[in-house]
């Protein structure tokens, strides 16, 4: 495949139950770094981090059910809700024996999923990295991103599954300071090649909870409440200011929740920050990881 050089990793599978297998990357040795993607990406999004960090650490990057190389079951055989995603990731980490000293790296929907897992078992993690993401509902003064309204509306399924509009749109506007290469675009698009394979992309958008009563509202509130258990963990915030979805309002709320957070803002970068400035992000994560002590260690 055209993107093999971009994604040269061995693939692993885990049976999460009901005959559904999840793909994940597991590279390197050392204390674990757990990378959790959002929508409409997959573990390919973390390719630069995997290559750059696996020389000193064990780097794990999962493909959510319906994404990347994981199975893509029908909606009758899998729930495609936030709570399903949290339980999937939790089960995988249990299976891999990730019990402590892990670093979480979360992007987009990966924030609600990854921080949801962390809040259920805080002792699993040593520190946290959030990249253009959220783990809380829209706050006062925030509004649902206009760019997502067509995807969540009546035409959403047609636009996303028939025309692949969400993937193509993300690749078009997600990177602001350079153009993605042909191989990079091919990598992002590869898992979502037809109507059935785009089910998860649509369901992620459909599942965004905006109010009480929405199917995943209670789950998102539980994720938000779980942040209280994580406040003693160091947080690194990496943000592209030109993101039309997770704009700086989300960054500011993170800073309000975590006054001690280390913050790096790229004024001209967009949603796919890891595709724009990987050479700047890699040393920041390395330094952040190395500067925080394992739980129970003396400073």
Buried (B, 14 or more C-beta within 10 A) or exposed (E): EEBEEBBEBEEBEBEBEEEBBBBBBBBBEBBBBBBBBBBBBBBBBBBBBBBBBBEBBBBBBBBBBBBBBBBBBEEEEBBBBBBBBBBBBBBBBEEBEBEBBBBBBBBBBBBBBBBBBBBBBBEBBBBBBBBBBBBBBBEEEBEEBEEBEBBBEEEBBEBBBEBBBBBBBBBEBBBBBEEBEEBBBBBBBBBBEEBEBBBBBBBBBBBBBEEEEBBBBBBBBBBBEBBEBBEEBBBBBBBBBBBEBBBBEBBBBBBEBBEEBBBBEBEEBBBBBBBBBBEEBBEBBBEBBEEBEEBEEEE
